[in-house]
């Protein structure tokens, strides 16, 4: 997602996002679908994809190869990471993507992938276990383009982003050849018009009947974007075959988690097998959590404050252990759950609470902190900075608790104390 934001918002924003995302051990708790699941959604909504099925056993793979009965097969390990083609399995087998015209080879490749751990440039260092493999029709791509639809604050709504130079890092294209990137905002009330779709198809280099088919696919992709409450639909490559077919060869779809209540069928597709257990536990308490590599746990209210807190900890020589945002309507129970989550992490050596209370009641936070500390018998250093609504009452609650809590006057003071207590 950072690459698209960089295109639309500028390099300063992209640099800021990278600065924080590069410290993240695992991604934020959000819905991530496997490639085959995204393609299922697309196929069900009139979007051209390769014929495919998914195997959980080598025997199923053999049945699928017989059923598809195509000239050439592509076998792809299904994990939530890029770079699969150049990855390495725990059994030494090279590559999570393979091509073959031999049906018997399909079974052989799948057998070497299933149950093995695949390590790529985008997985954790220990890799991810493969439990499903997609067996699909291999098509010869004559030409690759890039197409995406995403929500963008600059345009106050959805925008189309396209380039005739697909099959590569779109950010690199934007940096080296910005003239090859085409953007077109979409009126959320009108949707993609025929004129817009044809213009984008033309910009992508489609001509004749293929231009009309590409325009139809663009409109269908936007319908899917709206239907499933997506924040991004990325097709790379969006290409044409040597037989003249316009096909979406690879897809990535991001969803608005706030729409989970009306997208129950889509969100039910997430088996959470690759999710950080801490993120899953946090989500049960409606907490926003991201695990990091450091040893100073952070409990804050607001994503912006969380990023600032992490930055100041690093400025003073420390290393944040997490990003934990309790939100604006936090309860004492959620604060208690947050402390349980933080203290269960063995790498955490200190906890910094940084609350700037507007709609958040500082007294609620203070009561949650004291109850949690007493209940779990907290032995870790705890630094608390509170400011805002009912802050004086909150400070009195902490003082009356007789707990060994270090109070901080501001964020800078809090960060210094958190780092110094570890030295």
C-alpha positions in Angstrom: 0.0 0.0 0.0 2.9 2.4 0.7 3.8 2.4 -2.9 0.4 3.7 -4.0 0.4 6.3 -1.3 3.8 7.4 -2.4 2.6 8.0 -6.0 -0.4 10.0 -4.9 0.8 11.8 -1.8 4.5 12.5 -2.6 7.9 11.2 -1.4 7.8 12.8 2.0 4.7 10.7 3.0 6.2 7.6 1.5 9.5 8.2 3.4 7.5 8.6 6.7 5.5 5.4 6.1 8.6 3.4 5.3 10.4 4.7 8.3 7.7 3.1 10.5 6.8 0.1 8.4 10.4 -1.0 8.2 10.4 -1.5 12.0 7.3 -3.6 12.0 7.9 -7.4 12.6 4.4 -8.3 11.4 1.6 -6.3 9.7 -1.3 -4.7 11.4 -4.3 -6.9 12.1 -6.4 -6.7 8.9 -8.0 -9.0 6.4 -5.5 -10.5 4.0 -6.7 -12.9 1.4 -4.6 -15.5 -0.3 -4.1 -15.1 -4.1 -6.6 -17.9 -4.9 -9.3 -16.3 -2.7 -8.9 -12.9 -4.4 -9.2 -14.6 -7.8 -12.3 -16.4 -6.6 -13.9 -13.1 -5.8 -12.9 -11.7 -9.1 -14.2 -14.7 -11.1 -17.5 -14.4 -9.3 -17.8 -10.8 -10.4 -17.2 -11.0 -14.1 -13.4 -10.5 -14.1 -11.2 -12.5 -16.3 -8.7 -14.8 -14.5 -6.9 -18.0 -15.3 -8.8 -21.3 -14.7 -7.6 -22.6 -11.3 -8.3 -24.9 -8.4 -6.6 -25.3 -5.0 -5.0 -28.4 -3.6 -4.4 -29.3 0.1 -2.9 -32.8 -0.7 -0.8 -34.2 -3.6 -3.8 -36.4 -4.5 -6.0 -33.4 -4.9 -3.4 -31.8 -7.2 -3.4 -34.8 -9.5 -7.2 -34.7 -9.7 -7.1 -31.0 -10.5 -4.5 -31.4 -13.2 -6.8 -34.1 -14.9 -9.8 -31.9 -14.5 -8.2 -28.7 -15.9 -6.5 -30.6 -18.7 -4.7 -27.6 -20.1 -1.6 -27.4 -22.2 0.6 -26.0 -19.4 0.2 -25.6 -15.7 1.4 -23.1 -13.2 1.8 -24.3 -9.6 1.9 -21.6 -6.9 2.4 -22.0 -3.1 -0.3 -20.0 -1.3 1.2 -17.7 1.4 0.7 -14.1 2.2 4.0 -12.9 0.9 5.6 -11.8 -2.3 8.8 -13.2 -3.9 7.5 -16.8 -3.8 9.1 -17.7 -7.2 12.5 -17.1 -5.7 11.8 -18.5 -2.3 13.3 -21.6 -0.7 11.5 -24.4 1.2 12.6 -26.0 4.4 13.3 -29.3 2.6 15.7 -27.5 0.2 13.2 -27.3 -2.7 13.7 -24.1 -4.7 10.9 -21.8 -5.8 7.3 -21.5 -4.8 6.1 -21.0 -8.4 6.7 -23.6 -11.1 5.6 -24.3 -14.7 5.1 -27.7 -16.3 3.3 -29.3 -19.2 3.6 -32.7 -17.5 0.5 -33.7 -15.4 2.7 -36.0 -13.3 5.0 -33.1 -12.4 2.1 -31.2 -11.0 1.7 -33.8 -8.3 5.5 -33.9 -7.7 5.8 -30.1 -7.3 2.8 -29.9 -4.9 4.2 -32.8 -2.8 7.4 -30.9 -2.3 5.6 -27.7 -1.3 2.8 -28.8 1.0 3.6 -28.9 4.7 7.0 -27.2 4.1 8.1 -23.8 5.3 8.7 -21.3 2.5 11.1 -18.4 3.1 11.0 -15.4 0.8 12.3 -11.8 1.0 8.9 -10.8 2.4 8.3 -13.6 5.0 9.6 -13.6 8.6 13.1 -15.1 8.7 11.7 -18.5 9.8 9.3 -18.5 6.8 5.7 -19.5 6.5 4.2 -23.0 6.4 2.4 -23.9 3.1 -0.9 -25.6 3.6 -2.5 -24.9 0.2 -1.2 -24.8 -3.4 -2.9 -23.3 -6.4 -2.9 -25.2 -9.6 -3.8 -23.0 -12.6 -3.9 -22.7 -16.3 -0.6 -21.2 -17.5 -1.1 -18.5 -20.2 1.5 -16.8 -22.4 1.5 -13.1 -21.6 2.1 -11.1 -24.7 2.0 -7.8 -22.9 1.9 -6.7 -19.2 0.3 -3.5 -17.8 -0.5 -2.3 -14.3 -3.8 -1.3 -13.0 -5.1 -0.4 -9.5 -8.0 1.3 -7.8 -7.5 2.7 -4.3 -8.9 5.1 -1.8 -6.9 8.3 -1.7 -7.3 11.3 0.6 -5.8 13.6 -2.0 -8.8 13.0 -4.2 -11.3 12.5 -1.3 -12.3 9.1 -2.7 -11.3 6.4 -5.1 -8.7 6.9 -7.9 -7.6 4.7 -10.7 -3.8 4.2 -11.2 -2.5 2.6 -14.4 0.7 2.1 -16.3 1.5 0.4 -19.6 4.6 -0.9 -17.8 3.3 -3.7 -15.8 4.8 -6.8 -14.2 7.4 -4.7 -12.2 7.6 -2.5 -9.1 5.1 0.3 -9.9 7.0 2.6 -7.5 10.2 2.2 -9.5 8.2 3.2 -12.6 6.8 6.2 -10.9 10.3 7.3 -9.8 12.1 6.7 -13.0 9.4 7.3 -15.6 6.6 9.4 -14.0 5.1 10.0 -17.4 4.2 6.3 -17.6 1.9 6.6 -14.6 -1.7 7.6 -15.3 -4.2 8.6 -12.5 -7.9 9.4 -12.8 -10.1 10.2 -9.8 -13.5 8.4 -9.7 -16.7 10.2 -8.7 -18.0 7.9 -5.9 -21.6 8.7 -6.8 -21.2 8.1 -10.5 -18.7 5.3 -10.6 -16.3 4.7 -13.5 -17.8 6.0 -16.7 -17.5 4.4 -20.2 -15.3 7.3 -21.2 -13.0 7.0 -18.2 -12.6 3.2 -18.7 -11.8 3.5 -22.4 -9.4 6.3 -21.8 -7.5 4.3 -19.1 -7.5 1.2 -21.4 -6.0 3.4 -24.1 -3.4 4.8 -21.8 -2.5 1.2 -20.9 -1.9 0.5 -24.6 -4.9 -1.7 -25.4 -6.3 -1.2 -28.9 -9.3 -2.3 -30.9 -11.5 -5.0 -29.4 -8.9 -5.5 -26.6 -9.4 -1.9 -25.6 -13.1 -2.4 -25.2 -12.6 -5.7 -23.3 -10.0 -3.9 -21.0 -12.5 -1.1 -20.4 -15.1 -3.7 -19.4 -12.7 -5.3 -17.0 -11.8 -1.9 -15.5 -15.5 -1.2 -14.9 -16.0 -4.7 -13.4 -13.0 -4.2 -11.1 -14.5 -1.0 -9.8 -17.9 -2.7 -9.2 -16.0 -5.3 -7.1 -14.0 -2.6 -5.3 -17.3 -1.0 -4.1 -19.2 -4.3 -3.6 -16.6 -5.7 -1.1 -15.7 -2.4 0.6 -12.2 -2.5 -0.7 -9.5 0.1 0.0 -7.3 -1.2 -2.8 -7.6 -3.5 -5.7 -4.2 -4.0 -7.5 -3.8 -6.0 -10.7 -0.1 -6.6 -11.7 0.1 -7.7 -14.4 -3.2 -6.7 -16.1 -2.3 -8.2 -19.4 -3.2 -9.6 -22.7 -2.3 -13.1 -24.0 -0.9 -14.2 -27.3 -4.5 -15.2 -28.2 -5.9 -11.8 -27.6 -7.5 -12.4 -24.2 -7.4 -9.6 -21.5 -6.7 -11.3 -18.2 -6.0 -10.2 -14.6 -3.0 -12.5 -13.9 -2.3 -11.5 -10.3 -4.4 -9.7 -7.7 -4.1 -8.1 -4.3 -7.2 -6.8 -2.5 -7.2 -4.8 0.7 -10.4 -4.3 2.6 -11.9 -1.7 5.0 -12.0 -3.4 8.4 -14.7 -1.0 9.5 -17.0 -2.7 7.0 -16.5 -6.2 8.5 -20.1 -6.1 9.8 -21.5 -6.0 6.3 -18.9 -8.1 4.6 -19.2 -11.2 6.9 -18.8 -13.7 4.0 -15.6 -12.1 2.8 -14.0 -11.7 6.3 -14.9 -15.3 7.1 -12.4 -16.3 4.4 -9.6 -15.3 6.7 -8.3 -18.4 8.5 -5.8 -16.3 10.5 -3.2 -19.1 10.1 -0.5 -16.6 9.2 -1.5 -13.9 11.7 0.5 -13.0 14.8 -1.4 -14.6 17.8 -0.9 -11.3 19.7 -2.7 -9.4 17.0 -5.6 -11.9 17.1 -5.8 -11.6 20.9 -5.7 -7.8 20.7 -8.5 -7.8 18.1 -10.8 -9.8 20.6 -10.6 -6.8 22.9 -10.9 -4.2 20.0 -7.3 -3.1 20.5 -5.0 -2.2 17.6 -1.7 -4.0 18.0 1.5 -4.5 15.9 4.4 -6.4 17.2 7.9 -4.9 16.8 11.5 -6.0 17.7 12.3 -3.8 20.7 11.9 -4.1 24.5 9.9 -1.0 25.5 6.1 -1.7 25.2 4.0 1.3 24.2 0.3 1.8 25.2 -1.2 4.9 23.6 -4.4 6.4 22.3 -4.3 7.3 18.6 -2.1 6.0 15.7 -0.4 9.4 15.3 0.6 9.5 18.9 1.8 5.9 18.7 4.1 6.8 15.8 5.4 9.8 17.6 6.0 7.7 20.8 8.0 5.1 18.9 10.1 7.8 17.2 11.0 9.6 20.4 11.9 6.2 22.1 14.3 5.6 19.2 15.6 9.2 19.4 16.7 8.5 22.9 18.4 5.2 22.1 15.5 2.9 22.9 13.6 0.4 20.8 9.8 0.0 20.8 8.4 -3.5 21.4 5.0 -2.8 19.9 2.4 -0.4 18.6 -0.7 -0.6 20.8 -3.5 1.9 20.2 -6.4 1.6 22.7 -8.6 4.0 20.7 -10.9 6.8 21.8 -13.6 4.8 23.6 -11.3 2.7 25.8 -12.7 1.0 28.9 -10.9 -0.1 32.1 -11.3 -3.7 30.9 -9.5 -2.9 27.7 -6.6 -1.3 29.6 -6.4 -4.5 31.7 -6.4 -6.7 28.6 -3.7 -4.5 27.0 -1.4 -4.9 30.0 -1.9 -8.7 30.0 -1.0 -8.7 26.3 2.1 -6.5 26.8 3.4 -8.4 29.8 3.0 -11.8 28.1 5.7 -10.7 25.6 9.0 -12.0 27.1 11.0 -9.4 25.2 9.3 -6.5 27.0 11.5 -5.0 29.7 9.6 -1.8 30.4 6.1 -0.3 29.6 5.5 3.3 28.6 1.9 4.6 28.7 1.3 7.8 26.8 -2.2 9.1 26.8 -3.4 12.5 25.5 -7.0 12.5 26.6 -9.5 14.4 24.5 -12.4 12.0 24.2 -10.4 9.5 26.3 -10.9 9.9 30.1 -7.6 9.8 31.8 -9.2 8.6 35.0 -10.5 5.5 33.1 -6.9 4.8 32.0 -5.6 5.3 35.5 -8.1 2.9 37.0 -7.3 0.3 34.3 -3.6 0.7 35.0 -3.9 0.2 38.8 -6.2 -2.7 38.5 -4.0 -4.4 35.9 -0.8 -3.9 37.9 -2.3 -5.3 41.1 -4.0 -8.2 39.3 -1.0 -9.4 37.3 1.6 -8.4 39.9 3.5 -6.2 37.5 7.3 -6.2 38.1 8.3 -4.4 35.0 9.2 -0.7 35.1 6.1 1.4 34.3 6.3 5.0 33.0 3.1 6.9 32.6 2.4 10.2 30.9 -1.2 11.5 31.1 -2.6 14.7 29.7 -6.1 15.9 29.0 -9.6 15.1 30.3 -9.7 14.4 34.1 -5.9 14.3 34.2 -5.6 15.6 37.8 -8.1 12.9 39.0 -6.1 10.3 37.1 -2.8 11.4 38.7 -4.4 11.2 42.1 -5.6 7.6 41.4 -2.1 6.6 40.4 -0.6 8.3 43.5 -3.1 6.7 45.9 -2.4 3.3 44.4 1.1 3.2 46.0 2.4 1.3 43.0 6.0 2.0 41.8 4.9 4.0 38.8 7.2 6.6 37.2 5.2 9.7 36.3 6.4 11.8 33.3 5.6 15.4 32.6 5.7 15.1 28.8 6.4 12.7 26.0 10.1 13.5 25.9 10.5 13.0 29.6 8.5 9.7 29.4 10.8 8.4 26.6 14.0 9.3 28.5 12.8 7.6 31.7 11.7 4.5 29.8 15.1 4.2 28.1 17.1 5.0 31.2 15.3 2.4 33.4 16.8 -0.3 31.1 20.4 0.8 31.4 
